[in-house]
Amino acid sequence: MGELAASSRQILASRPDLVTVVLPMLVQRFPQLSEEQIMVIAGIPREEIRHTRAVQDWLAEGRQEGRQEGEANVTLRLLTRRCGPLNDATTARIQALPLEQLEALAEALLDFQGPDDLAAWLAAHA
């Protein structure tokens, strides 16, 4: 990780405009790290972040993606309890739903009696 930190800092020192490329790459490569840890790796001071519009946008996008992923995970767990194991295609389809539809599905599943209700809901919201 030390080599990656040095490389990231070197890239951003010579091309600060690439921050919106470097940071998402680091997030993808190290999903277990927090935003602050990634900024330390990239050598971006926290106070500098507050003044960088591109990084603010990136952080907001990351929070939105995290929220969507969390909603999908909870919804999938609840669906598995209500409808039984889901096949890979259904799981992928649910994970691809926009946040608003995931929230609607999470509410609707409370009334599901089984997998047929899930299939009907997905068909109606395709």
Contacts in CASP RR format, 6 or more apart in sequence:
PFRMAT RR
TARGET T0000
AUTHOR 0000-0000-0000
METHOD contacts of the structure
MODEL  1
MGELAASSRQILASRPDLVTVVLPMLVQRFPQLSEEQIMVIAGIPREEIR
HTRAVQDWLAEGRQEGRQEGEANVTLRLLTRRCGPLNDATTARIQALPLE
QLEALAEALLDFQGPDDLAAWLAAHA
1 30 0 8 1.000
1 41 0 8 1.000
2 41 0 8 1.000
4 26 0 8 1.000
4 29 0 8 1.000
4 41 0 8 1.000
5 40 0 8 1.000
5 41 0 8 1.000
5 42 0 8 1.000
5 43 0 8 1.000
8 22 0 8 1.000
8 26 0 8 1.000
8 41 0 8 1.000
8 42 0 8 1.000
8 43 0 8 1.000
9 42 0 8 1.000
9 43 0 8 1.000
11 18 0 8 1.000
11 22 0 8 1.000
12 18 0 8 1.000
12 19 0 8 1.000
12 22 0 8 1.000
12 42 0 8 1.000
12 43 0 8 1.000
12 44 0 8 1.000
19 42 0 8 1.000
19 44 0 8 1.000
19 52 0 8 1.000
19 54 0 8 1.000
19 55 0 8 1.000
19 58 0 8 1.000
20 54 0 8 1.000
20 55 0 8 1.000
20 57 0 8 1.000
20 58 0 8 1.000
22 42 0 8 1.000
23 38 0 8 1.000
23 39 0 8 1.000
23 42 0 8 1.000
23 44 0 8 1.000
23 55 0 8 1.000
23 58 0 8 1.000
24 58 0 8 1.000
26 33 0 8 1.000
26 38 0 8 1.000
26 41 0 8 1.000
26 42 0 8 1.000
27 33 0 8 1.000
27 35 0 8 1.000
27 38 0 8 1.000
27 62 0 8 1.000
30 37 0 8 1.000
30 38 0 8 1.000
30 41 0 8 1.000
33 41 0 8 1.000
35 59 0 8 1.000
35 62 0 8 1.000
36 46 0 8 1.000
39 45 0 8 1.000
39 46 0 8 1.000
39 49 0 8 1.000
44 55 0 8 1.000
49 55 0 8 1.000
49 56 0 8 1.000
49 59 0 8 1.000
50 56 0 8 1.000
64 99 0 8 1.000
67 99 0 8 1.000
68 98 0 8 1.000
68 99 0 8 1.000
68 102 0 8 1.000
69 95 0 8 1.000
71 99 0 8 1.000
71 102 0 8 1.000
71 103 0 8 1.000
71 106 0 8 1.000
72 94 0 8 1.000
72 95 0 8 1.000
72 97 0 8 1.000
72 102 0 8 1.000
74 106 0 8 1.000
75 94 0 8 1.000
75 102 0 8 1.000
75 105 0 8 1.000
75 106 0 8 1.000
75 109 0 8 1.000
76 86 0 8 1.000
76 91 0 8 1.000
76 94 0 8 1.000
76 95 0 8 1.000
78 106 0 8 1.000
78 109 0 8 1.000
79 86 0 8 1.000
79 94 0 8 1.000
79 105 0 8 1.000
79 109 0 8 1.000
79 112 0 8 1.000
79 118 0 8 1.000
80 86 0 8 1.000
82 109 0 8 1.000
82 112 0 8 1.000
82 114 0 8 1.000
82 118 0 8 1.000
83 109 0 8 1.000
83 112 0 8 1.000
83 114 0 8 1.000
83 115 0 8 1.000
83 117 0 8 1.000
83 118 0 8 1.000
84 114 0 8 1.000
84 115 0 8 1.000
86 94 0 8 1.000
86 118 0 8 1.000
90 118 0 8 1.000
90 122 0 8 1.000
93 122 0 8 1.000
94 102 0 8 1.000
94 105 0 8 1.000
94 122 0 8 1.000
97 105 0 8 1.000
97 125 0 8 1.000
101 125 0 8 1.000
104 125 0 8 1.000
105 121 0 8 1.000
105 125 0 8 1.000
108 121 0 8 1.000
109 117 0 8 1.000
109 118 0 8 1.000
109 121 0 8 1.000
111 117 0 8 1.000
112 118 0 8 1.000
112 121 0 8 1.000
END
